[in-house]
Amino acid sequence: MAKLEKVPFEEAMDLTGYGKFNLLTFILCSSIIIGMAFEIFSVSYLVPASACELGTTSSQQGLMAAMPLMGIIATSHIWGYLADTRGRKKVLCFSMTLSFVAGAASAFSPDWITFSILKLLSSGSVAGAFALSMTLLSECNPVAKRSAVLVLSGTVFLAANGLMAAIAIPVLPLKFAFYWSVLGIYFNSWRLQCLIFATPCAISAIGLVFAYESPKFLLSVGREDEALHILRSMFVINTKKSGEEYPVSKVKSLALNEDDAPEAVKGFWSSLVAQTTPLFKPPLLKNTLLISIIFVIVYICINPYMVWMPYIVDGVMRSVQRGETGLTFCERLRASQNITVEQVEDKCALNEFAMTMVFGIGMIMAAGNTVVSILVSYMDRKTLLIIIQVICGVSGLLVNCTSMWYLSAVFFLLYISGSINFGFLNTFSVTLFPTYVKAMAVCLTLMVGRGSAALGINLLKEMLNTNCEASFYVFGSIALLGALLQCFLPGTKPKQRRCPET
């Protein structure tokens, strides 16, 4: 095969083929996403299950549930900066290790304050995991496959929520308690559940030790020899051919074809500012603001319902099992809340049938996201994004318009299916920003979105207790506003470039 003299990076990536390496990278990034999801959404199960032992009030539970997002807000910027200056792999490995240590330690919390602090630390450690795994995935896949793979990673995120319910069903009801005098705690089912939820972070950290760094990152920081070595290794793994057959033979043959990165600045804070500043100057300012605002809308509308979904589904399904009729979705939830106050012995037990429903919802949304990952190869991404957002907003407005519980459940499912856009929006972030600020941009825009979700979590918990119907009308209307703003995103027709056969 003739050696090429000058090759743009994207063409060099296409020449590596598509096969085993890409699959292994996807599996690794999937484990990272699962670890992140388990840490963030574990509070959905652990907060209600620990309420009796820790003696928490409703407001304290709201604060505990918001801790993961507060941790993400506090550190996302830092992780993005480190990934753009130190490398995707190294930073991910460090963050997943820290998250496992703090997450596992939270299982031994003697009180709700200690639990909240450790969850703040574990979530802060894993804050950049989703954004950085998406960045790594995008930089290790050919253009022709990139959008579909990134959207498919959203399937993993949604399936993780269902998987959590599947794990909780057999574990949380276990009746055992071992007293640990050193800590003054009883090690019981919710603490065991906490340890299980921390495990994927440890698995991801081990996998990252054996992973490759992003060749695009290496090229952007002037480490051309290492970038070419990794591209050649990708070619060998995918095609099972000799590295000598890879068409790009010289380091200087690789061209990134992006705007030059700013000159390096000495000092951590000065470097952090220098790395962030380009995002708030033309020509990147418009994209930064637009993506950030859309992330805020998508997250504040859907993420709070995802966090409180076990609680919501539990209340509704208890009402259904009692045979109550003629009630809307929110009326069923209120009826269960009133009974729960009287039946104190049940207040810390999530209904197993409800958790099975949560698992089913997660799997249905994952399947829907898989369909979207296929459609994105044939349709404009922006069009799909807007369609999903409109369906989400309209369904939210219709949740309480019927007393047939199964129809309300369908509308609720369609509403929270807007969470598909969590990952979908990242396909815009990783393509609209150059490599030298890409991780920073993805982390920063996600941080802004999750910041709004932290506010929404506390607001929604209060509204579910006082004016449930208003929550759906308010958040559903905001979701429709998001669809309007998404019209200003650049159109992205599907690429028709083909990768070499493997």
Buried (B, 14 or more C-beta within 10 A) or exposed (E): EEEBEEBEBBBBBBBBBBBBBBEBBBEBBBBBBBBBBBBBBBBBBBBBBBBBBBEBEEEBBBBBBBBBBBBBBBBBBBBBBBBBBEBBBEBBBBBBBBBBBBBBBBBBBEEBEBBBBBBBBBBBBBBBBBBBBBBBBBBBBBBBBBBBBBBBBBBBBBBBBBBBBBBBBEBBEEEEEEEEEEEEBEBBBBBBBBBBBBBBBBBBBEBBEEBBBBBBBBBBBEBBEBBBBBBBBBBBBBBEBEEEEBBBBEBEBBBBEBEEBEEEEEEEEEBBEBBBEBBEEEEBEEBBBBBBBBBBBBBBBBBBBBBBBBBBBBBBBBBBEEEBEEBBBBBBBBBBBEBBEEEEEEEBBBBBBBBBBBBBBBBBBBEBBBEBBEBBBEBEBBBBBBBBBBBBBBBBBBBBEBBEBEBBBBBBBBBBBBBBBBBBBBBBBBBBBBBBBBBBBBBBBBBBBBBBBBBBBBBBBEBBEEEBBEBBBBBBEBBBBBBEBBEEBEEBEBBEEEBBEB
